[in-house]
């Protein structure tokens, strides 16, 4: 289906793509560029009418833009789905003469990726995303380091009386000017509340 790209055209093209489960509808080789240009023109017109404060025209153009964007998105989804189905079923003839240049590149990339993946499986190669593995290892090390820091004991100077603070599951009373040794995770809570300060160089 070829013609000037506008809301009506996109709506009609979408209906045809839905109607045919496998074959792509023929479109202009510049279809995607023409669609983008059309949407950009609509946005520019909306800006112009906004300056003029023409609310009626703004509403009309905004509805057209939203509908057209929705139609185009669905068209793209359907055409991609058909390309994937054609590749999976080795039915390239269903696509002959119907792919835009962008879709042709997409199809060739899929074919290359499938071929490479198939060869790797046949050769018994294990495919592991190394970056993800490294990140997972780093996260685990960071978590271990954090837990280790929380378990370190530090010497803390108590600035105010503290009654009934729970330390290792037991209520503890601390007096102003006490100097006590506590695990960092408890000491940090007292410091954050302004009720004590860690004595520098007194980590034990």
Secondary structure, DSSP 8 states (H G I E B T S, - for coil): --S--SHHHHHHHHHHHHH-SSS-----TTHHHHHHHHHHHHHHHHHHHHHHT-HHHHHHHHHHHHHHHHHHHHHHHHHHHHHHHHHHTT-GGGTTTT--HHHHHHHHHHHHHHHHHHHHHHTT-----HHHHHHHHHHHHHHHHHHHHHHSEEEEEE-S-EEEEEETTEEEEE-TT-EEEEEHHHHHHHHHTTSEEEEEEEE-
